[in-house]
Amino acid sequence: MDKSPDAFRTISEVAEELDLPQHVLRFWETRFSQIKPMKRGGGRRYYRPQDVELIKGIRHMLYDQGYTIKGVQKLLRENGNQFVVAIGRGDMAAVEAITQQKLAEAKEKGADDEMLVGKPKAKPSRRFFGMGMEEDGPVSADDGRLSRDNRALLQETLFDLLECKRLLDQVR
């Protein structure tokens, strides 16, 4: 006799459905505060349907997409449970809707500058990596200094690289 889709599941039922060992589910509870099964007398766990959906999403991100636990924690923190649930279901329309909503919220807060590649989050310092304030005139090749234009190009390139690194870290 099958359970209703709205019925609570035991840890053994969830483990069997998701092809995971029970100890992995217990471990994930310690790493993902969003997984909160109801515990009855004797510590027996009962997972709500939304808990099972979230675990499916986490499993998909870790096992199928190659994310680390820290990466999934970051996704949950930044995008919420529904984002990971939608990814686990393969509901790309919901994923896109959540992403667009987050972008709109960021725009409202004025954080859209942080979303652009190559834009520094802070104003660059005039003393960057020991490149002080030299005169703006031409600089000879063996002078050991950089011209103002070359310093600006290097700073801009560095900001672009740092932004690329930040974006790569986001998807890991």
FIDO-752619 format. One record per residue: residue in one letter; x, z, y of N, C-alpha, C in turn. Coordinates in Angstrom, 2 decimals, m for minus. Each point is the difference from the previous one (the first is absolute). Layout:
+-------+---------+---------+---------+---------+---------+---------+---------+---------+---------+
! lumdo !      nu !      nw !      nv !     cau !     caw !     cav !      cu !      cw !      cv !
+-------+---------+---------+---------+---------+---------+---------+---------+---------+---------+
!     A !       X !       Z !       Y !       X !       Z !       Y !       X !       Z !       Y !
...
+-------+---------+---------+---------+---------+---------+---------+---------+---------+---------+
# end
This chain:
+-------+---------+---------+---------+---------+---------+---------+---------+---------+---------+
! lumdo !      nu !      nw !      nv !     cau !     caw !     cav !      cu !      cw !      cv !
+-------+---------+---------+---------+---------+---------+---------+---------+---------+---------+
!     M !    0.84 !    0.00 !   m1.19 !   m0.84 !    0.00 !    1.19 !    0.89 !    0.00 !    1.25 !
!     D !   m0.13 !   m1.01 !    0.82 !    0.80 !   m0.11 !    1.21 !   m0.56 !    0.88 !    1.11 !
!     K !    0.90 !    0.44 !    0.87 !   m0.39 !    0.82 !    1.14 !   m0.49 !   m0.89 !    1.13 !
!     S !   m0.77 !    0.58 !    0.88 !   m0.43 !   m0.68 !    1.21 !    1.22 !   m0.26 !    0.87 !
!     P !   m0.02 !   m1.07 !    0.79 !    1.14 !   m0.25 !    0.90 !    0.22 !    1.13 !    1.01 !
!     D !   m1.05 !    0.76 !    0.29 !    0.10 !    1.10 !    0.96 !    0.40 !    1.32 !   m0.64 !
!     A !    0.16 !    0.01 !   m1.31 !    0.32 !    1.25 !   m0.70 !    1.46 !    0.39 !    0.22 !
!     F !    0.25 !    1.30 !   m0.05 !    1.36 !    0.50 !    0.09 !    0.72 !   m0.30 !   m1.32 !
!     R !    1.31 !   m0.18 !    0.08 !    0.81 !   m0.32 !   m1.18 !    1.01 !    1.12 !   m0.25 !
!     T !    0.29 !    0.23 !   m1.26 !    1.06 !    0.96 !   m0.34 !    1.34 !   m0.70 !    0.14 !
!     I !    1.05 !    0.77 !   m0.02 !    1.34 !   m0.58 !    0.13 !    0.30 !   m0.94 !   m1.15 !
!     S !   m0.49 !    0.32 !   m1.18 !    0.27 !   m0.88 !   m1.15 !   m0.74 !   m1.33 !    0.15 !
!     E !   m1.22 !    0.03 !    0.55 !   m0.74 !   m1.24 !    0.22 !    0.68 !   m0.87 !    1.05 !
!     V !    0.46 !    0.62 !    1.08 !    0.68 !   m0.76 !    1.05 !    1.31 !   m0.56 !   m0.52 !
!     A !    0.75 !    0.81 !   m0.73 !    1.28 !   m0.44 !   m0.55 !   m0.20 !   m1.18 !   m0.95 !
!     E !   m1.02 !    0.05 !   m0.82 !   m0.26 !   m1.09 !   m0.93 !   m0.44 !   m1.26 !    0.74 !
!     E !   m0.89 !    0.17 !    0.99 !   m0.50 !   m1.15 !    0.75 !    1.12 !   m0.73 !    0.75 !
!     L !    0.95 !    0.76 !    0.56 !    1.07 !   m0.58 !    0.81 !    1.29 !   m0.23 !   m0.78 !
!     D !   m0.02 !    0.32 !   m1.29 !    1.17 !   m0.15 !   m0.85 !    1.20 !    0.75 !    0.58 !
!     L !   m0.25 !    1.28 !    0.29 !    1.04 !    0.89 !    0.52 !    0.04 !    1.27 !   m0.82 !
!     P !    1.16 !    0.59 !   m0.15 !    0.06 !    1.32 !   m0.64 !   m0.61 !    1.06 !    0.93 !
!     Q !   m0.58 !    1.02 !   m0.57 !   m0.64 !    1.06 !    0.78 !    1.00 !    0.70 !    0.92 !
!     H !    1.23 !    0.17 !   m0.46 !    0.97 !    0.71 !    0.84 !    0.32 !   m0.79 !    1.27 !
!     V !   m0.12 !   m1.32 !   m0.06 !    0.22 !   m0.82 !    1.19 !   m1.09 !    0.28 !    1.03 !
!     L !   m1.24 !    0.12 !   m0.46 !   m1.10 !    0.33 !    0.92 !    0.22 !    1.37 !    0.64 !
!     R !    0.44 !    0.96 !   m0.78 !    0.27 !    1.34 !    0.55 !    1.15 !   m0.06 !    1.01 !
!     F !    1.02 !   m0.79 !   m0.31 !    1.13 !   m0.16 !    0.91 !   m0.45 !   m0.65 !    1.31 !
!     W !   m0.81 !   m1.06 !   m0.12 !   m0.47 !   m0.67 !    1.21 !   m0.82 !    0.92 !    0.89 !
!     E !   m0.70 !    0.95 !   m0.59 !   m0.75 !    0.98 !    0.81 !    0.95 !    0.79 !    0.89 !
!     T !    1.23 !    0.23 !   m0.47 !    0.97 !    0.75 !    0.82 !    0.61 !   m0.88 !    1.09 !
!     R !    0.02 !   m1.31 !   m0.20 !    0.62 !   m0.91 !    0.96 !   m0.98 !   m0.62 !    0.98 !
!     F !   m1.26 !   m0.11 !   m0.40 !   m1.02 !   m0.61 !    0.84 !   m1.10 !    1.03 !    0.24 !
!     S !    0.01 !    0.58 !    1.19 !   m0.98 !    1.03 !    0.31 !   m1.43 !   m0.56 !    0.04 !
!     Q !   m0.13 !   m1.31 !    0.05 !   m1.32 !   m0.63 !    0.04 !   m0.72 !    0.06 !   m1.35 !
!     I !    0.76 !    0.20 !   m1.09 !   m0.60 !    0.12 !   m1.33 !   m0.37 !    1.47 !   m0.19 !
!     K !   m1.30 !    0.26 !    0.02 !   m0.48 !    1.38 !   m0.10 !   m1.10 !    0.10 !   m1.04 !
!     P !    0.34 !    0.06 !   m1.27 !   m1.07 !    0.16 !   m0.99 !   m0.60 !    1.41 !    0.11 !
!     M !   m1.25 !    0.07 !   m0.37 !   m0.66 !    1.31 !   m0.02 !    0.51 !    0.74 !   m1.23 !
!     K !    0.32 !    1.28 !    0.16 !    0.49 !    0.79 !   m1.14 !   m1.03 !    1.06 !   m0.35 !
!     R !   m0.33 !    0.07 !   m1.28 !   m0.96 !    0.98 !   m0.49 !    0.76 !    1.15 !   m0.65 !
!     G !   m0.74 !    0.91 !   m0.55 !    0.61 !    1.15 !   m0.67 !    1.02 !   m0.46 !   m1.03 !
!     G !    1.10 !    0.71 !   m0.05 !    1.07 !   m0.36 !   m0.94 !    0.87 !   m1.13 !    0.51 !
!     G !   m0.22 !   m0.45 !    1.24 !    0.84 !   m1.04 !    0.60 !   m0.33 !   m1.40 !   m0.44 !
!     R !   m1.11 !   m0.20 !   m0.68 !   m0.37 !   m1.35 !   m0.46 !   m0.35 !   m0.88 !    1.19 !
!     R !    0.57 !   m1.21 !    0.02 !   m0.17 !   m0.91 !    1.13 !   m1.17 !   m0.95 !   m0.25 !
!     Y !   m0.75 !   m0.24 !    1.08 !   m1.07 !   m1.00 !   m0.01 !    0.20 !   m0.91 !    1.21 !
!     Y !    0.19 !   m1.27 !   m0.29 !    0.28 !   m0.97 !    1.05 !   m1.29 !   m0.67 !    0.46 !
!     R !   m0.19 !   m0.02 !    1.31 !   m1.14 !   m0.70 !    0.59 !    0.27 !   m1.51 !   m0.07 !
!     P !   m1.04 !   m0.81 !    0.10 !    0.22 !   m1.46 !   m0.03 !    0.97 !   m0.47 !    1.09 !
!     Q !   m0.07 !    0.59 !    1.21 !    0.92 !   m0.41 !    1.07 !    1.44 !    0.42 !   m0.32 !
!     D !    0.19 !    1.11 !   m0.73 !    1.34 !    0.39 !   m0.44 !    0.57 !   m1.05 !   m0.95 !
!     V !   m0.85 !   m0.45 !   m0.93 !    0.44 !   m0.99 !   m0.99 !    0.37 !   m1.31 !    0.70 !
!     E !   m0.81 !   m0.42 !    0.98 !    0.30 !   m1.23 !    0.75 !    1.32 !    0.12 !    0.75 !
!     L !    0.24 !    1.15 !    0.61 !    1.26 !    0.21 !    0.72 !    1.18 !   m0.03 !   m0.96 !
!     I !   m0.15 !    0.61 !   m1.15 !    1.08 !    0.01 !   m1.00 !    0.27 !   m1.42 !   m0.49 !
!     K !   m1.06 !   m0.79 !   m0.16 !    0.19 !   m1.42 !   m0.38 !    0.85 !   m0.72 !    1.04 !
!     G !   m0.30 !    0.25 !    1.27 !    0.76 !   m0.64 !    1.07 !    1.45 !    0.45 !    0.01 !
!     I !    0.21 !    1.30 !   m0.18 !    1.37 !    0.54 !   m0.04 !    0.75 !   m0.60 !   m1.18 !
!     R !   m0.66 !   m0.05 !   m1.14 !    0.63 !   m0.56 !   m1.20 !    0.40 !   m1.45 !    0.24 !
!     H !   m0.90 !   m0.77 !    0.60 !    0.28 !   m1.41 !    0.28 !    1.21 !   m0.13 !    0.94 !
!     M !    0.03 !    0.82 !    1.05 !    1.11 !   m0.08 !    0.95 !    1.33 !    0.38 !   m0.66 !
!     L !   m0.01 !    1.04 !   m0.82 !    1.24 !    0.46 !   m0.62 !    0.45 !   m0.91 !   m1.13 !
!     Y !   m0.90 !   m0.35 !   m0.90 !    0.38 !   m0.71 !   m1.21 !    0.00 !   m1.52 !    0.16 !
!     D !   m0.99 !   m0.54 !    0.72 !   m0.11 !   m1.45 !    0.10 !    0.70 !   m0.57 !    1.22 !
!     Q !   m0.02 !    0.74 !    1.12 !    0.59 !   m0.49 !    1.24 !    1.43 !    0.49 !    0.22 !
!     G !    0.44 !    0.98 !   m0.77 !    1.38 !    0.47 !    0.09 !    0.27 !    0.97 !    1.14 !
!     Y !   m1.03 !    0.61 !    0.56 !    0.20 !    0.98 !    1.07 !    0.60 !    1.28 !   m0.57 !
!     T !    0.68 !    0.75 !    0.86 !    0.46 !    1.33 !   m0.37 !   m1.11 !    0.99 !    0.35 !
!     I !    0.15 !    1.22 !   m0.48 !   m0.98 !    1.04 !    0.34 !   m0.02 !    0.21 !    1.51 !
!     K !    1.18 !    0.04 !    0.62 !    0.05 !    0.15 !    1.46 !   m0.69 !   m1.15 !    0.71 !
!     G !    0.17 !   m1.20 !   m0.52 !   m0.65 !   m1.16 !    0.61 !   m1.51 !    0.09 !   m0.06 !
!     V !   m0.54 !    0.42 !   m1.14 !   m1.45 !    0.15 !   m0.13 !   m0.49 !    1.15 !    0.87 !
!     Q !    0.77 !    1.09 !    0.08 !   m0.38 !    1.11 !    0.88 !   m0.10 !   m0.49 !    1.44 !
!     K !    0.94 !   m0.84 !    0.40 !   m0.01 !   m0.52 !    1.36 !   m1.21 !   m0.90 !    0.23 !
!     L !   m0.31 !   m0.86 !   m0.98 !   m1.19 !   m0.84 !    0.10 !   m1.26 !    0.83 !    0.14 !
!     L !   m0.10 !    1.05 !   m0.80 !   m1.17 !    0.87 !    0.08 !   m0.08 !    0.68 !    1.36 !
!     R !    1.13 !    0.48 !    0.46 !    0.04 !    0.72 !    1.29 !   m0.39 !   m0.94 !    1.15 !
!     E !    0.53 !   m1.22 !   m0.02 !   m0.22 !   m0.92 !    1.11 !   m1.33 !   m0.74 !   m0.07 !
!     N !   m0.48 !   m0.30 !   m1.22 !   m1.18 !   m0.85 !   m0.14 !   m1.20 !    0.69 !   m0.62 !
!     G !    0.21 !    1.14 !   m0.64 !   m1.12 !    0.73 !   m0.58 !   m0.27 !   m0.35 !   m1.45 !
!     N !   m0.86 !    0.81 !   m0.60 !   m0.33 !   m0.15 !   m1.42 !   m0.68 !   m1.33 !   m0.30 !
!     Q !   m0.92 !   m0.42 !    0.88 !   m0.78 !   m1.21 !   m0.27 !    0.89 !   m1.24 !   m0.09 !
!     F !    1.09 !   m0.01 !    0.74 !    0.94 !   m1.12 !   m0.06 !    0.60 !   m0.11 !   m1.40 !
!     V !    0.48 !    1.11 !   m0.54 !    0.62 !    0.00 !   m1.33 !   m1.05 !   m0.28 !   m1.07 !
!     V !   m1.21 !    0.53 !    0.17 !   m1.09 !   m0.27 !   m0.94 !   m0.31 !   m1.50 !   m0.01 !
!     A !   m0.08 !   m0.61 !    1.18 !   m0.29 !   m1.43 !    0.09 !    1.10 !   m0.83 !   m0.65 !
!     I !    1.25 !    0.40 !    0.18 !    1.11 !   m0.71 !   m0.65 !   m0.12 !    0.12 !   m1.51 !
!     G !   m0.33 !    1.19 !   m0.48 !   m0.16 !    0.22 !   m1.44 !   m1.11 !   m0.85 !   m0.60 !
!     R !   m1.04 !   m0.22 !    0.76 !   m1.13 !   m0.84 !   m0.45 !    0.31 !   m1.48 !    0.11 !
!     G !    0.99 !   m0.32 !    0.83 !    0.30 !   m1.40 !    0.27 !   m0.94 !   m0.58 !    1.04 !
!     D !   m0.62 !    0.86 !    0.80 !   m0.95 !   m0.41 !    1.03 !    0.77 !   m0.32 !    1.28 !
!     M !    0.51 !   m1.22 !    0.08 !    0.84 !   m0.38 !    1.14 !   m0.80 !   m0.09 !    1.30 !
!     A !   m1.29 !   m0.24 !   m0.09 !   m0.83 !   m0.03 !    1.22 !   m0.03 !    1.40 !    0.63 !
!     A !   m0.15 !    1.03 !   m0.83 !   m0.02 !    1.37 !    0.51 !    1.38 !    0.39 !    0.54 !
!     V !    1.05 !   m0.42 !   m0.68 !    1.37 !    0.28 !    0.46 !    0.20 !   m0.61 !    1.38 !
!     E !   m0.43 !   m1.26 !    0.16 !    0.15 !   m0.68 !    1.29 !   m0.84 !    0.67 !    1.08 !
!     A !   m1.21 !    0.43 !   m0.35 !   m0.87 !    0.67 !    0.97 !    0.62 !    1.32 !    0.47 !
!     I !    0.55 !    0.76 !   m0.93 !    0.64 !    1.28 !    0.35 !    1.22 !   m0.26 !    0.87 !
!     T !    0.78 !   m1.02 !   m0.34 !    1.18 !   m0.35 !    0.79 !   m0.39 !   m0.40 !    1.42 !
!     Q !   m1.04 !   m0.82 !    0.12 !   m0.45 !   m0.42 !    1.33 !   m0.51 !    1.19 !    0.81 !
!     Q !   m0.68 !    0.93 !   m0.67 !   m0.50 !    1.20 !    0.68 !    1.17 !    0.84 !    0.51 !
!     K !    1.04 !    0.15 !   m0.81 !    1.18 !    0.77 !    0.42 !    0.70 !   m0.67 !    1.18 !
!     L !    0.09 !   m1.33 !   m0.03 !    0.61 !   m0.72 !    1.11 !   m0.81 !    0.18 !    1.28 !
!     A !   m1.33 !   m0.04 !   m0.12 !   m0.85 !    0.19 !    1.17 !    0.15 !    1.41 !    0.56 !
!     E !    0.08 !    1.00 !   m0.89 !    0.19 !    1.38 !    0.44 !    1.36 !    0.15 !    0.70 !
!     A !    1.02 !   m0.64 !   m0.55 !    1.33 !    0.08 !    0.60 !    0.00 !   m0.65 !    1.38 !
!     K !   m0.73 !   m1.10 !    0.14 !   m0.09 !   m0.68 !    1.29 !   m0.69 !    0.88 !    1.03 !
!     E !   m1.06 !    0.70 !   m0.43 !   m0.72 !    0.90 !    0.90 !    0.91 !    1.11 !    0.51 !
!     K !    0.86 !    0.47 !   m0.86 !    0.92 !    1.08 !    0.37 !    1.19 !   m0.52 !    0.80 !
!     G !    0.12 !   m1.32 !    0.11 !    1.12 !   m0.58 !    0.74 !    1.27 !   m0.08 !   m0.82 !
!     A !   m0.12 !    0.09 !   m1.31 !    1.17 !   m0.03 !   m0.86 !    0.32 !   m1.40 !   m0.49 !
!     D !   m0.64 !   m1.01 !    0.59 !    0.22 !   m1.35 !   m0.50 !    1.43 !   m0.48 !    0.25 !
!     D !    0.71 !    0.61 !    0.95 !    1.40 !   m0.38 !    0.20 !    0.85 !    0.32 !   m1.22 !
!     E !   m0.34 !    1.09 !   m0.71 !    0.78 !    0.37 !   m1.18 !   m0.23 !   m0.98 !   m1.15 !
!     M !   m1.09 !   m0.72 !    0.02 !   m0.32 !   m0.90 !   m1.08 !    0.75 !   m1.32 !    0.13 !
!     L !    0.51 !   m0.32 !    1.17 !    0.69 !   m1.26 !    0.22 !    1.43 !    0.07 !   m0.47 !
!     V !    0.44 !   m1.03 !   m0.69 !    1.37 !   m0.05 !   m0.47 !    0.91 !   m0.29 !    1.17 !
!     G !    1.10 !    0.74 !    0.07 !    1.00 !   m0.28 !    1.01 !   m0.17 !    0.76 !    1.28 !
!     K !   m1.07 !    0.72 !    0.17 !   m0.18 !    0.79 !    1.21 !    0.49 !    1.41 !   m0.27 !
!     P !    0.91 !    0.52 !    0.79 !    0.46 !    1.36 !   m0.21 !   m1.10 !    1.00 !    0.34 !
!     K !   m0.03 !    1.10 !   m0.75 !   m0.99 !    1.05 !    0.26 !    0.38 !    0.78 !    1.25 !
!     A !    1.27 !    0.09 !    0.28 !    0.47 !    0.72 !    1.18 !    0.84 !   m0.96 !    0.84 !
!     K !    0.10 !    0.31 !    1.25 !    0.84 !   m0.82 !    0.87 !    1.45 !    0.11 !   m0.46 !
!     P !    0.70 !   m1.11 !   m0.11 !    1.39 !    0.08 !   m0.43 !    0.86 !    0.72 !    1.03 !
!     S !    0.91 !    0.78 !   m0.50 !    0.92 !    0.73 !    0.87 !    1.08 !   m0.95 !    0.50 !
!     R !    0.51 !    0.26 !    1.18 !    1.09 !   m0.82 !    0.53 !    1.30 !    0.29 !   m0.74 !
!     R !    0.10 !    1.16 !   m0.62 !    1.18 !    0.34 !   m0.79 !   m0.41 !   m0.05 !   m1.47 !
!     F !    0.13 !   m1.17 !   m0.59 !   m0.44 !   m0.21 !   m1.36 !    1.21 !   m0.28 !   m0.87 !
!     F !    0.25 !    0.82 !   m0.98 !    1.17 !   m0.15 !   m0.87 !    1.29 !   m0.08 !    0.79 !
!     G !    0.13 !    0.81 !    1.01 !    1.24 !    0.06 !    0.76 !    0.19 !   m1.17 !    0.94 !
!     M !   m0.99 !   m0.84 !    0.13 !    0.12 !   m1.12 !    0.92 !   m0.48 !    0.49 !    1.36 !
!     G !    0.92 !    0.44 !    0.80 !   m0.35 !    0.62 !    1.27 !   m0.38 !   m1.00 !    1.06 !
!     M !   m0.04 !    0.50 !    1.22 !   m0.42 !   m0.83 !    1.12 !    1.25 !   m0.61 !    0.64 !
!     E !    0.34 !   m1.18 !   m0.46 !    1.10 !   m0.71 !    0.62 !   m0.57 !   m0.91 !    1.08 !
!     E !    0.90 !   m0.55 !    0.77 !   m0.47 !   m0.92 !    1.04 !   m0.63 !   m1.22 !   m0.65 !
!     D !   m0.85 !   m0.66 !    0.74 !   m0.78 !   m1.09 !   m0.54 !    0.72 !   m1.34 !    0.02 !
!     G !    1.15 !   m0.08 !    0.57 !    0.70 !   m1.27 !    0.14 !    0.48 !   m0.52 !   m1.34 !
!     P !    0.66 !   m1.16 !    0.02 !    0.53 !   m0.58 !   m1.24 !    1.06 !    0.91 !   m0.63 !
!     V !    0.06 !   m0.05 !   m1.33 !    0.94 !    0.84 !   m0.74 !    0.87 !   m0.93 !   m0.84 !
!     S !    1.31 !    0.22 !    0.03 !    0.88 !   m0.85 !   m0.79 !   m0.07 !    0.41 !   m1.47 !
!     A !    0.37 !   m0.90 !   m0.89 !   m0.12 !    0.22 !   m1.44 !    0.86 !    1.16 !   m0.48 !
!     D !    1.20 !    0.20 !    0.57 !    0.87 !    1.06 !   m0.49 !   m0.14 !    1.28 !    0.83 !
!     D !   m1.07 !    0.11 !    0.75 !   m0.22 !    1.18 !    0.82 !   m0.54 !    1.17 !   m0.82 !
!     G !   m0.61 !   m0.25 !   m1.16 !   m0.53 !    1.07 !   m0.84 !   m1.36 !    0.50 !    0.46 !
!     R !   m0.60 !   m0.67 !    0.94 !   m1.33 !    0.40 !    0.49 !   m1.00 !   m1.13 !   m0.22 !
!     L !   m1.26 !    0.38 !    0.07 !   m1.06 !   m0.99 !   m0.13 !   m0.63 !   m0.25 !    1.36 !
!     S !   m0.39 !   m1.24 !    0.21 !   m0.71 !   m0.30 !    1.25 !   m1.41 !    0.59 !   m0.08 !
!     R !   m0.63 !    0.09 !    1.14 !   m1.35 !    0.55 !    0.06 !   m0.95 !   m0.82 !   m0.87 !
!     D !    0.10 !   m1.31 !    0.04 !   m0.87 !   m0.86 !   m0.80 !    0.22 !    0.21 !   m1.50 !
!     N !    1.28 !    0.10 !   m0.40 !    0.29 !    0.22 !   m1.41 !   m0.49 !    1.37 !   m0.47 !
!     R !    0.13 !    1.01 !    0.84 !   m0.53 !    1.33 !   m0.35 !   m1.51 !   m0.07 !   m0.19 !
!     A !   m0.68 !   m0.68 !    0.91 !   m1.46 !   m0.12 !   m0.09 !   m0.40 !   m0.73 !   m1.28 !
!     L !    0.73 !   m1.07 !   m0.34 !   m0.30 !   m0.73 !   m1.23 !    0.22 !    0.87 !   m1.23 !
!     L !    1.09 !    0.75 !   m0.02 !    0.26 !    0.89 !   m1.13 !   m1.06 !    1.09 !   m0.12 !
!     Q !   m0.40 !    0.57 !    1.12 !   m1.04 !    1.02 !   m0.04 !   m1.32 !   m0.57 !   m0.52 !
!     E !   m0.35 !   m1.17 !    0.49 !   m1.23 !   m0.65 !   m0.44 !    0.04 !   m0.29 !   m1.49 !
!     T !    1.13 !   m0.48 !   m0.49 !    0.16 !   m0.28 !   m1.42 !   m0.09 !    1.28 !   m0.82 !
!     L !    0.62 !    1.06 !    0.49 !   m0.06 !    1.28 !   m0.70 !   m1.43 !    0.51 !   m0.09 !
!     F !   m0.76 !   m0.10 !    1.08 !   m1.39 !    0.43 !   m0.02 !   m0.81 !   m0.82 !   m0.99 !
!     D !    0.26 !   m1.30 !   m0.05 !   m0.70 !   m0.85 !   m0.97 !    0.32 !    0.43 !   m1.43 !
!     L !    1.25 !    0.27 !   m0.27 !    0.40 !    0.44 !   m1.34 !   m0.62 !    1.35 !   m0.36 !
!     L !   m0.01 !    0.91 !    0.96 !   m0.61 !    1.31 !   m0.26 !   m1.50 !   m0.12 !   m0.25 !
!     E !   m0.65 !   m0.88 !    0.72 !   m1.43 !   m0.22 !   m0.21 !   m0.25 !   m0.63 !   m1.37 !
!     C !    0.85 !   m0.93 !   m0.41 !   m0.12 !   m0.60 !   m1.33 !    0.16 !    1.07 !   m1.07 !
!     K !    0.97 !    0.88 !    0.19 !    0.21 !    1.08 !   m0.95 !   m1.23 !    0.91 !   m0.07 !
!     R !   m0.60 !    0.30 !    1.16 !   m1.18 !    0.86 !    0.04 !   m1.15 !   m0.66 !   m0.77 !
!     L !   m0.18 !   m1.31 !    0.20 !   m1.07 !   m0.71 !   m0.70 !    0.25 !   m0.03 !   m1.50 !
!     L !    1.24 !   m0.22 !   m0.40 !    0.32 !    0.01 !   m1.43 !   m0.24 !    1.37 !   m0.61 !
!     D !    0.36 !    1.05 !    0.73 !   m0.23 !    1.36 !   m0.49 !   m1.48 !    0.27 !   m0.15 !
!     Q !   m0.82 !   m0.60 !    0.85 !   m1.45 !    0.20 !   m0.08 !   m0.58 !   m0.57 !   m1.28 !
!     V !    0.50 !   m1.12 !   m0.44 !   m0.57 !   m0.63 !   m1.19 !    0.60 !    0.52 !   m1.31 !
!     R !    0.99 !    0.83 !    0.10 !    0.60 !    0.57 !   m1.22 !   m0.75 !    1.20 !   m0.45 !
+-------+---------+---------+---------+---------+---------+---------+---------+---------+---------+
# end
